[in-house]
């Protein structure tokens, strides 16, 4: 088979299986009310959980006046600015860790940390539903990757009992991005200590959402940095910006600075972005934002139960409606779009076969009226499909 035949065949297969992905173009800033391809939409598919993506424009503009547009090089050449350093210090203090290290994206943070920590001969044990970046980091490390059944700590213990000569790294999301459920991080911490394994938690969907002032899953679970030695957070979700970080001990951050290839061999994020994030970082700590978000989650779930919607278990801003068939999920998403509501259909390979869903995300910026509009539309459309 030629290269062209391979590409053409793969593309046609995606279309035939109702798995074709389509980009839509925003004509407005991110928020609850947006313009997409010229159409006004109510947005229920953003990870902007605290509504901060539309905040901080003045902060970013002021930072751009000072730092201009580019960082010029990688952090270890000449791209590391005081703005980067100040943001790292603020993130470390807020999460309770000695130090933090900025990465350009969450994908780069996960790939860089895992591939630097694990080596050939080690093993990496991951939850079956971990984000793709966590799995890719393990593959790049050339360690032995094993996946335990989702949230099944007994299966994890079984894997840990198998004979192995190298070191062991246990990796899990905190809030799972497509199911919305929360890992039992305290139990994972206890298991890791009992088996002398290193625990890494990706708190991308928990940082800013969980705990007092949005401190994240470690503090929210009553744990210490020693219980969760490798902590990953993102700036692109609840913080409403761009980038990510790894928090840990002095030695861990020094180690990643020396060995994480996705940190070493890439241009640093613009200093203006780093400094601009400090304003949103202050806004993130307002507990009224989390109170509003939690009220919206409770309201949505109660309304979904009243309307007999196929809601999956989740107390997080990620509220998936299990549809099953990819074509049906895509049809529902498109029908909502026609009604002026944007909700993404999530299909394989992002989720397992037969578990296509509508991934609804709630933010503190939504109103109860907007949530009721979504609920009524979902109930009508699902009833129409059933007829």
C-alpha positions as CSV (number, residue, x, y, z in Angstrom):
1,X,0.0,0.0,0.0
2,X,1.4,3.4,-0.9
3,X,1.5,6.4,1.4
4,X,-1.4,8.1,-0.5
5,X,-3.5,4.9,-0.3
6,X,-2.9,4.6,3.4
7,X,-3.9,8.2,4.1
8,X,-7.0,8.0,1.8
9,X,-8.1,4.7,3.4
10,X,-7.7,6.0,6.9
11,X,-9.7,9.1,6.2
12,X,-12.5,7.2,4.5
13,X,-12.7,4.8,7.5
14,X,-13.1,7.8,9.8
15,X,-16.0,9.1,7.8
16,X,-17.7,5.7,7.4
17,X,-17.5,5.1,11.2
18,X,-19.1,8.5,12.1
19,X,-15.8,9.4,13.8
20,X,-14.8,12.4,11.6
21,X,-13.5,15.4,13.6
22,X,-14.4,18.9,12.4
23,X,-12.9,22.2,13.5
24,X,-15.2,25.2,14.0
25,X,-13.9,28.7,13.9
26,X,-14.7,31.1,16.8
27,X,-15.3,34.7,15.8
28,X,-15.3,35.9,19.4
29,X,-13.4,35.6,22.6
30,X,-14.0,32.4,24.7
31,X,-16.9,32.6,27.0
32,X,-20.5,31.5,27.6
33,X,-21.9,33.4,24.7
34,X,-19.8,33.0,21.6
35,X,-19.9,33.4,17.9
36,X,-18.9,30.3,15.8
37,X,-18.8,30.4,12.0
38,X,-20.9,33.5,12.2
39,X,-23.6,32.0,14.4
40,X,-24.3,33.1,18.1
41,X,-24.1,30.1,20.4
42,X,-24.5,29.2,24.0
43,X,-21.3,27.4,24.9
44,X,-21.3,24.2,26.9
45,X,-18.1,22.6,25.8
46,X,-15.3,24.8,27.2
47,X,-13.0,23.8,30.0
48,X,-13.1,27.4,31.2
49,X,-14.7,26.3,34.5
50,X,-14.5,29.6,36.4
51,X,-15.2,31.8,33.4
52,X,-11.7,33.4,33.6
53,X,-10.8,33.0,29.9
54,X,-12.7,36.2,29.2
55,X,-11.0,38.0,32.1
56,X,-7.5,39.5,32.3
57,X,-7.4,41.2,28.9
58,X,-6.1,44.4,30.6
59,X,-3.5,42.4,32.5
60,X,-2.2,40.7,29.3
61,X,-2.1,44.0,27.4
62,X,-0.1,45.6,30.2
63,X,2.3,42.6,30.3
64,X,2.7,42.8,26.5
65,X,3.7,46.4,26.8
66,X,6.5,45.3,29.1
67,X,7.5,42.0,27.6
68,X,6.3,42.3,24.0
69,X,5.4,39.1,22.1
70,X,8.1,36.4,22.2
71,X,10.4,34.9,24.8
72,X,13.1,34.4,22.2
73,X,14.5,31.0,23.2
74,X,14.1,28.0,25.6
75,X,14.1,28.5,29.3
76,X,17.7,27.2,29.5
77,X,19.1,29.5,26.8
78,X,17.8,33.0,27.4
79,X,14.0,32.6,27.5
80,X,13.4,32.4,31.2
81,X,12.1,35.7,32.5
82,X,11.2,37.1,35.9
83,X,7.6,36.8,34.8
84,X,8.0,33.0,34.4
85,X,9.8,32.8,37.8
86,X,7.1,34.8,39.6
87,X,4.3,32.6,38.2
88,X,6.2,29.4,39.2
89,X,6.6,30.8,42.7
90,X,2.9,31.6,43.0
91,X,1.8,28.2,41.7
92,X,4.2,26.4,44.1
93,X,2.9,28.4,47.1
94,X,-0.7,28.0,46.2
95,X,-0.5,24.2,45.7
96,X,1.7,23.7,48.8
97,X,4.8,22.4,47.0
98,X,8.3,23.6,47.4
99,X,8.7,24.4,43.7
100,X,6.9,24.4,40.3
101,X,8.2,24.3,36.8
102,X,6.3,25.9,33.8
103,X,5.7,24.0,30.6
104,X,4.2,25.4,27.4
105,X,1.2,22.9,27.4
106,X,-0.3,20.2,29.6
107,X,0.6,17.6,27.0
108,X,4.3,18.7,27.2
109,X,4.2,18.6,31.0
110,X,2.9,15.0,31.1
111,X,5.1,13.7,28.4
112,X,8.2,15.5,29.7
113,X,7.7,14.4,33.3
114,X,7.0,10.7,32.7
115,X,9.6,10.2,30.0
116,X,12.2,11.8,32.2
117,X,11.3,9.9,35.4
118,X,10.7,6.4,34.0
119,X,13.4,4.5,32.1
120,X,13.8,1.2,30.2
121,X,13.4,-1.5,32.8
122,X,11.0,0.5,35.0
123,X,7.3,0.1,34.9
124,X,4.5,2.7,34.7
125,X,1.1,1.7,36.0
126,X,-1.8,3.9,34.7
127,X,-5.5,4.1,35.0
128,X,-7.2,2.7,31.9
129,X,-9.0,6.1,31.3
130,X,-5.9,8.3,31.7
131,X,-5.5,11.2,29.3
132,X,-3.6,10.4,26.0
133,X,-0.6,12.6,27.1
134,X,0.0,10.4,30.1
135,X,0.0,7.2,28.0
136,X,2.3,8.8,25.4
137,X,4.7,9.8,28.1
138,X,5.0,6.2,29.3
139,X,5.5,5.0,25.7
140,X,8.3,7.5,25.1
141,X,10.0,6.5,28.3
142,X,10.4,2.9,27.0
143,X,9.3,1.6,30.4
144,X,6.9,-1.3,30.8
145,X,3.4,0.3,30.6
146,X,0.5,-1.5,32.3
147,X,-3.0,-0.2,32.6
148,X,-5.2,-1.1,35.5
149,X,-9.0,-1.1,35.2
150,X,-10.6,2.3,35.7
151,X,-10.6,3.4,39.4
152,X,-9.9,-0.2,40.4
153,X,-7.3,-0.1,43.2
154,X,-7.5,-3.9,43.7
155,X,-6.4,-4.4,40.2
156,X,-3.6,-1.9,40.7
157,X,-2.5,-3.8,43.8
158,X,-2.5,-7.0,41.8
159,X,-0.2,-5.5,39.2
160,X,2.1,-4.2,41.9
161,X,2.4,-7.7,43.3
162,X,3.9,-9.1,40.1
163,X,7.6,-9.5,40.1
164,X,9.6,-6.5,38.7
165,X,13.2,-5.4,39.1
166,X,13.0,-1.7,38.1
167,X,11.3,1.3,39.8
168,X,7.5,1.8,39.6
169,X,5.7,5.0,38.7
170,X,1.9,5.1,39.3
171,X,0.0,7.7,37.3
172,X,-3.6,8.9,37.3
173,X,-5.8,11.8,36.4
174,X,-7.6,13.4,39.3
175,X,-10.8,14.3,37.5
176,X,-11.1,12.2,34.4
177,X,-11.6,14.4,31.4
178,X,-14.3,12.4,29.6
179,X,-16.1,10.8,32.5
180,X,-15.9,13.6,35.0
181,X,-15.4,11.3,38.0
182,X,-12.7,11.8,40.7
183,X,-9.9,9.3,41.4
184,X,-9.4,8.0,44.9
185,X,-6.2,9.9,45.3
186,X,-5.8,9.2,49.1
187,X,-6.0,5.5,48.3
188,X,-3.5,5.8,45.4
189,X,-1.2,7.6,47.8
190,X,-1.4,4.9,50.4
191,X,-0.9,2.2,47.8
192,X,2.1,4.0,46.3
193,X,3.8,4.3,49.7
194,X,3.1,0.7,50.6
195,X,4.8,-0.5,47.5
196,X,7.6,2.1,47.4
197,X,6.3,3.5,44.1
198,X,6.3,7.1,42.9
199,X,2.9,8.7,42.5
200,X,2.1,11.3,39.8
201,X,-1.3,12.9,39.6
202,X,-2.5,15.0,36.7
203,X,-4.8,17.6,38.2
204,X,-5.6,19.4,35.0
205,X,-9.4,19.4,35.6
206,X,-9.1,19.7,39.4
207,X,-6.7,22.7,39.8
208,X,-8.7,25.7,40.5
209,X,-11.9,23.6,40.9
210,X,-11.1,21.5,43.9
211,X,-10.4,22.7,47.4
212,X,-10.4,26.0,49.3
213,X,-9.3,28.8,46.9
214,X,-8.9,26.2,44.2
215,X,-5.8,24.7,45.7
216,X,-6.1,21.4,43.9
217,X,-6.6,17.8,44.7
218,X,-3.6,17.3,47.0
219,X,-4.7,19.9,49.6
220,X,-8.4,19.2,49.0
221,X,-7.9,15.5,49.9
222,X,-6.0,16.3,53.1
223,X,-2.8,15.1,51.6
224,X,0.7,16.6,51.6
225,X,3.3,16.9,48.8
226,X,5.0,13.9,50.2
227,X,1.8,11.9,49.5
228,X,1.6,13.1,45.9
229,X,5.3,13.7,45.0
230,X,4.6,14.6,41.3
231,X,1.7,17.1,40.8
232,X,0.7,18.4,37.4
233,X,-1.7,21.3,36.9
234,X,-2.7,23.4,33.9
235,X,-3.2,27.1,33.2
236,X,-5.6,26.5,30.3
237,X,-8.7,25.3,32.1
238,X,-10.0,26.8,35.4
239,X,-7.2,29.5,35.2
240,X,-8.5,30.5,31.8
241,X,-5.1,30.9,30.2
242,X,-2.4,28.8,28.5
243,X,0.4,26.6,29.7
244,X,0.9,24.0,32.5
245,X,3.2,23.2,35.4
246,X,4.7,20.4,37.4
247,X,5.0,20.9,41.2
248,X,7.2,18.9,43.5
249,X,10.3,18.8,45.6
250,X,13.4,20.9,45.0
251,X,15.2,17.8,43.7
252,X,12.3,16.8,41.5
253,X,12.1,20.2,39.8
254,X,15.9,20.3,39.4
255,X,15.7,16.8,37.8
256,X,13.0,17.8,35.3
257,X,14.9,20.9,34.4
258,X,17.9,18.8,33.5
259,X,16.1,15.8,31.9
260,X,12.6,16.7,30.7
261,X,13.1,17.0,26.9
262,X,9.8,18.8,26.3
263,X,11.0,21.5,28.7
264,X,14.6,21.7,27.5
265,X,14.1,21.7,23.8
266,X,11.2,24.2,23.2
267,X,10.8,27.9,23.2
268,X,9.5,29.2,26.5
269,X,5.9,30.5,26.6
270,X,5.8,34.3,26.0
271,X,6.7,36.2,29.2
272,X,3.6,38.4,28.7
273,X,1.4,35.3,29.0
274,X,3.1,34.3,32.2
275,X,2.7,37.7,33.7
276,X,-0.8,38.1,32.5
277,X,-1.7,34.8,34.2
278,X,-1.0,36.3,37.6
279,X,-4.1,38.5,37.4
280,X,-6.3,35.5,36.7
281,X,-4.4,33.6,39.4
282,X,-5.7,36.1,41.9
283,X,-9.2,35.9,40.6
284,X,-9.2,32.1,40.7
285,X,-8.8,32.2,44.5
286,X,-12.3,33.8,45.0
287,X,-14.3,31.0,46.5
288,X,-17.5,32.6,45.2
289,X,-16.6,31.3,41.7
290,X,-16.4,27.7,43.0
291,X,-19.6,28.1,45.0
292,X,-21.5,29.3,41.8
293,X,-20.0,26.4,39.8
294,X,-21.0,23.8,42.4
295,X,-24.5,25.2,42.5
296,X,-24.7,24.9,38.7
297,X,-23.5,21.3,38.8
298,X,-26.2,20.4,41.4
299,X,-28.9,22.2,39.4
300,X,-27.9,20.5,36.2
301,X,-27.9,17.0,37.7
302,X,-31.2,17.5,39.4
303,X,-32.7,18.7,36.1
304,X,-31.2,15.8,34.2
305,X,-32.7,13.3,36.7
306,X,-36.1,15.0,36.4
307,X,-36.0,14.6,32.6
308,X,-34.6,11.0,32.7
309,X,-31.5,12.0,30.8
310,X,-28.7,9.3,30.5
311,X,-26.3,11.2,32.8
312,X,-23.1,9.5,33.9
313,X,-21.9,9.7,37.6
314,X,-19.9,13.0,38.1
315,X,-19.8,15.7,40.7
316,X,-17.3,17.7,38.6
317,X,-17.9,20.4,35.9
318,X,-17.6,17.6,33.3
319,X,-21.1,16.2,32.9
320,X,-21.3,13.4,30.2
321,X,-24.5,12.1,28.7
322,X,-23.9,8.5,27.6
323,X,-25.4,8.0,24.1
324,X,-23.5,4.9,23.0
325,X,-23.7,5.1,19.2
326,X,-21.3,7.5,17.5
327,X,-23.7,8.5,14.8
328,X,-26.5,9.2,17.3
329,X,-24.2,11.3,19.5
330,X,-23.0,13.3,16.5
331,X,-26.6,13.8,15.4
332,X,-27.6,15.1,18.8
333,X,-24.6,17.5,18.9
334,X,-25.6,18.9,15.5
335,X,-29.2,19.2,16.5
336,X,-28.2,21.2,19.5
337,X,-26.0,23.4,17.3
338,X,-29.0,24.2,15.1
339,X,-30.8,25.3,18.3
340,X,-27.9,27.6,19.2
341,X,-26.2,25.4,21.8
342,X,-22.7,24.1,21.4
343,X,-22.0,20.7,23.0
344,X,-19.3,18.4,21.7
345,X,-19.9,14.7,20.7
346,X,-17.0,12.6,22.1
347,X,-16.5,9.4,20.1
348,X,-13.9,6.7,19.8
349,X,-10.9,6.5,20.0
350,X,-11.1,9.3,22.6
351,X,-13.6,7.1,24.6
352,X,-14.1,3.3,24.4
353,X,-16.1,1.7,21.6
354,X,-19.9,1.9,22.3
355,X,-19.6,4.8,24.8
356,X,-19.9,7.8,22.6
357,X,-21.3,10.7,24.6
358,X,-22.2,14.4,24.8
359,X,-19.6,16.0,27.0
360,X,-21.3,18.9,28.7
361,X,-19.1,21.3,30.7
362,X,-20.5,23.8,33.2
363,X,-18.9,27.0,34.3
364,X,-19.5,29.5,37.1
365,X,-20.4,32.0,34.3
366,X,-23.5,30.1,33.2
367,X,-26.9,31.0,34.5
368,X,-29.6,28.7,35.7
369,X,-31.8,29.9,32.8
370,X,-29.1,28.9,30.3
371,X,-28.7,25.5,32.0
372,X,-32.5,25.0,31.9
373,X,-32.5,25.9,28.2
374,X,-29.9,23.1,27.6
375,X,-31.8,20.6,29.7
376,X,-35.1,21.2,27.8
377,X,-33.4,21.0,24.5
378,X,-31.7,17.7,25.4
379,X,-35.0,16.2,26.7
380,X,-36.8,17.2,23.5
381,X,-34.1,15.9,21.1
382,X,-33.6,12.6,22.9
383,X,-37.3,12.0,22.9
384,X,-37.4,12.8,19.2
385,X,-34.7,10.2,18.6
386,X,-36.6,7.6,20.6
387,X,-39.8,8.0,18.4
